[in-house]
Amino acid sequence: MDNLHSELEKAEYLQNLLVAQATGGTGDEVHYKLLRSYFLNNPSVSELTPDFIRSNRELFQFWNFIKHKFIHYQERRQFIWTEFKPLLDYLEGANRKPADDNISDVLRRFDAEGVHAAWSKAIDRRTIDPEGAITAARTLLETVCKHILDNSGVYYERNKIDLPELYKLTAKELKLAPSQHTLDIFKQILGGVTSVVTGLGALRNRLGDAHGQGKRPIRPAPRHAQLAVNLAGTVALYLVETWMTRVEERNNGIRCS
């Protein structure tokens, strides 16, 4: 496996390994376990990894699964190809947008465990799970705000405060609140950001997967999830970059403005 340099190559190799196992050949057990662990433990792609990989820890388990599910080799191939398509499409860039990598880089440097993991979950689900993506978009903003407030020593009621209030506290700490500026254009822009955050919180409550719905549930389309995730990513990037600038200014003895 030393010649597999990219995630796409690893995913294609895993797919081919399973096709071989399902059609009379023999896959490499060690390679399967290594790749299975790699993709399931990678927050950027774990949600896109086929479910049958999660439930079959060894190749003989996969063989018992696939041989009872489909009789013919071609059916097995088609099933594996279909299940791998979301992962391969993503790794080839079909589900990535121009701003994704830039946002990912900044959020990873800010906090890889919490903030970047929330962002990865949101972008992974945009097309395959719109409801989950909308919920993850709100989680991203909540996580960013809480990290900034915690690092700043600002108190908030962790289990009671909602997203709009979290954002207001964060904006005030970063001097991004509309009331902290006198120029109308800045007040207008910053007021617009506040409205976006409030709207994302309301959208998650109405269309996300965090609450039960009635007899005729409203189902968000992928385009709704795209909008929510892209807006959340942009706001998160703005907050994080502002926070980093404030920290750098303080470290250099520059008065923050």
PyMOL commands that set and color helices and strands:
alter all, ss='L'
color gray80, all
select helices_A, chain A and resi 7-22+29-40+46-48+51-55+59-69+73-92+100-110+112-124+130-152+163-173+178-180+184-207+222-251
alter helices_A, ss='H'
color red, helices_A
deselect
rebuild
show_as cartoon
